[in-house]
Amino acid sequence: MNIYVYSDESGVFDKFHEQFFIFGGLIFLDEYNRDSEHRKYINVESSLREHNKLYKCGELKASRLSNKDKGKVFRSLNKCIKFGVVIHLSMLGDNIFNYKKSKQRYLDYAFKIGLKRVLEDLINQEFIMKNDVNGIHVFCDEHTTATNGKYELREALEQEFKCGTFNWNFNKFFPPLFPELDFVNVAFCNSNKKPLIRAADIVANRIYFHSKNQKLDDIQNKVFITHLP
C-alpha cells in the first residue's frame, strides 16, 4: 500500500514574537479516498465562490476566508485523517534560532516526529499493517527552503521510516517503522494547483487558532496532535 500525506504550516518560527508554530495536514491510505476527497474539496470551494463575491478570484487559503467559512471547510474534512504538530516556541533553546540551517533542521525533525506519531497511532488502531506499506508520498506547500533542504527532509523521513535510526546518547537502535518500505517521495507544491495542500492549510490554521485561544480541546477528537518539544 501507499500512504499519501499533504501538509502546510501556520505561524512564524520566531520564539520572540510567537507562541506557537504549527504543521497541519491530511493522510490518505489509498488513492480512491484521496481522489474522492480531492473532488469533494473542489466542490466545497466552488460553493464558497458561488455564495461570496469576495472569493470569486484567486486562491482560497485560510488567510482569505472568514472564521465561519474556515469552520465550514474544516468540517467538510471530517472523514479525513487529520494530524498536527504544535511546537511550543518558548520551550526551545535560543541556539536553534541562531542559524537558518539549525532552524530548518529542527522543523524537519518536528515534522518527522509528528508524522511518525500519527502513523504509529494508525498502526495501533490497525488501519495500517506496517509490513504492507511500500511507499510514502509527502506533498508540502512550497516555500523558501533551498534545494538541498528539500533533499534533507526526504532523507530524514527515509531514515525514520525505511532505514531506522540510532540514538548515540542511549546507544540504542530504533528499527524502521515500515520494514518493507521501498521509497519516500517528498514534493514541494504550489498550493494554487493542489487543492489538498489548501485543505492542509485549513487544518494548520485551525490548530493555530485553537492553540492561541487555548481551545485545543475543542478539536482534539478531530485531529491527532503532537506537542513538541
C-alpha positions in Angstrom: 0.0 0.0 0.0 1.0 3.6 -0.4 0.4 6.4 2.1 -0.3 10.0 0.8 0.5 13.0 3.1 -0.4 16.6 2.4 0.9 19.3 4.8 1.2 23.0 5.4 2.4 25.4 8.1 0.9 28.1 10.2 2.6 30.8 12.2 6.2 32.2 12.2 9.1 30.2 13.6 10.2 33.0 15.9 10.2 32.4 19.7 10.5 36.2 20.4 7.3 37.2 18.7 5.2 34.0 18.5 4.0 31.3 21.0 3.3 28.5 18.5 4.4 27.2 15.2 2.1 24.6 13.5 2.3 21.8 11.0 -1.1 20.6 9.9 -2.1 18.0 7.3 -4.1 15.2 5.9 -3.2 11.5 5.4 -4.8 9.1 2.9 -4.3 5.4 2.9 -5.3 4.7 -0.7 -5.7 6.6 -3.9 -9.5 6.2 -4.0 -10.1 8.1 -0.8 -7.5 10.7 -1.7 -9.1 11.3 -5.1 -12.6 11.4 -3.6 -11.7 14.0 -1.0 -9.9 16.0 -3.8 -13.1 16.2 -5.8 -15.1 17.0 -2.7 -12.8 19.8 -1.7 -13.0 21.4 -5.1 -16.8 21.3 -4.8 -16.7 23.0 -1.3 -14.5 25.8 -2.8 -16.9 26.2 -5.7 -19.8 26.6 -3.3 -17.9 29.3 -1.4 -17.2 31.2 -4.6 -20.8 30.9 -5.7 -22.1 32.4 -2.4 -19.5 35.1 -1.8 -18.3 37.6 -4.4 -15.1 38.2 -2.4 -14.0 34.6 -3.3 -14.6 34.8 -7.0 -11.0 35.0 -8.0 -7.7 33.8 -6.5 -6.6 31.1 -4.2 -8.9 30.2 -1.3 -6.4 29.8 1.6 -7.2 30.3 5.2 -5.9 33.9 5.3 -8.7 34.9 2.9 -11.6 33.1 4.5 -13.9 34.3 7.3 -13.8 32.3 10.5 -17.3 31.0 9.7 -16.2 29.8 6.3 -12.9 28.3 7.7 -15.0 26.3 10.1 -17.3 25.1 7.3 -14.3 24.0 5.2 -12.7 22.3 8.2 -15.9 20.3 8.9 -16.0 19.2 5.3 -12.8 17.3 6.1 -14.5 15.3 8.9 -13.9 11.9 7.1 -10.2 12.6 6.5 -7.3 11.6 8.8 -6.0 14.9 10.1 -2.8 15.5 12.0 -0.9 18.4 13.5 2.3 19.3 15.3 2.2 22.1 17.9 5.6 23.5 18.6 5.7 25.5 21.8 8.4 28.0 20.8 9.2 29.4 24.3 10.4 25.9 25.3 13.0 25.8 22.5 16.7 26.8 23.1 17.8 30.1 21.7 20.6 28.4 19.7 18.0 26.8 17.4 17.1 30.2 16.1 20.7 31.4 15.6 21.1 30.0 12.1 18.8 29.3 9.2 20.2 25.7 8.9 19.6 24.9 12.6 16.0 26.2 12.3 15.3 24.1 9.2 16.9 21.1 10.8 14.6 21.4 13.8 11.5 21.9 11.6 12.4 18.8 9.7 12.7 16.9 12.9 9.4 18.2 14.2 7.5 17.3 11.0 9.1 13.8 11.0 8.2 13.1 14.6 4.6 14.4 14.2 4.1 12.3 11.2 5.6 9.2 12.9 3.4 9.6 15.9 0.2 9.7 13.9 1.3 6.7 11.7 2.1 4.8 14.9 -1.4 5.5 16.1 -2.9 4.3 12.9 -0.8 1.1 13.2 -2.1 0.6 16.8 -5.6 1.0 15.6 -4.9 -1.5 12.8 -5.8 1.0 10.0 -2.2 0.3 8.7 -0.4 -3.0 8.6 3.3 -1.9 8.9 4.6 -4.7 6.6 2.1 -3.7 3.9 3.5 -0.2 3.3 5.6 0.1 0.2 5.7 3.8 -0.4 5.1 7.2 1.3 4.3 10.3 -0.8 4.7 13.6 1.1 3.4 16.8 -0.5 4.2 20.1 1.2 3.3 23.6 0.4 6.3 25.1 -1.4 8.3 27.8 0.5 11.8 29.2 0.5 13.5 26.0 1.5 16.7 25.6 -0.5 17.0 22.6 -2.8 19.4 20.8 -0.5 17.0 21.4 2.4 14.3 19.6 0.4 16.6 16.6 0.0 17.4 16.7 3.7 13.8 16.4 4.6 13.3 13.4 2.3 16.5 11.7 3.8 15.2 12.4 7.4 11.9 10.7 6.6 13.5 7.9 4.8 15.9 7.3 7.7 13.0 7.2 10.2 10.6 5.1 8.2 12.8 2.9 5.9 16.2 2.5 7.5 15.8 3.0 11.2 17.7 5.4 13.5 20.5 5.1 16.1 20.4 7.1 19.3 24.0 7.8 20.3 23.1 9.1 23.7 21.4 5.8 24.7 23.5 3.6 22.4 20.2 2.1 21.0 19.0 1.3 17.5 15.3 2.1 16.7 14.1 -0.1 13.8 12.2 1.4 10.9 8.5 1.9 11.2 7.9 0.2 7.9 10.3 -2.7 7.3 9.1 -3.3 3.7 9.2 0.3 2.6 10.7 0.8 -0.8 10.7 4.6 -1.1 9.8 8.0 0.4 8.9 10.8 -2.1 8.8 14.4 -1.0 7.4 17.1 -3.3 7.0 20.8 -2.6 4.0 22.0 -4.5 2.2 25.2 -5.5 -1.0 25.2 -3.4 -2.8 27.0 -6.2 -2.5 23.8 -8.2 -3.0 21.3 -5.3 -6.4 21.5 -3.6 -5.4 19.1 -0.9 -2.5 21.4 0.1 -5.1 24.1 0.6 -7.1 21.7 2.7 -3.9 21.1 4.8 -3.6 24.9 5.1 -7.1 25.0 6.7 -6.1 22.2 9.1 -2.9 24.0 10.1 -4.8 27.3 10.5 -7.5 25.8 12.8 -4.8 24.2 15.0 -3.0 27.5 15.2 -6.2 29.4 16.0 -7.2 27.0 18.7 -3.7 26.9 20.2 -3.6 30.7 20.5 -7.0 30.8 22.1 -6.3 27.9 24.4 -9.1 25.8 22.9 -7.2 22.8 21.5 -9.6 20.5 23.4 -12.3 21.6 21.0 -10.6 19.8 18.1 -8.6 17.0 20.0 -11.1 14.4 18.9 -10.9 15.6 15.2 -7.1 15.9 14.8 -4.2 13.8 16.0 -1.9 16.4 17.6 1.7 16.0 18.7 3.2 18.6 21.1 6.9 19.5 20.9 9.4 19.8 22.4 
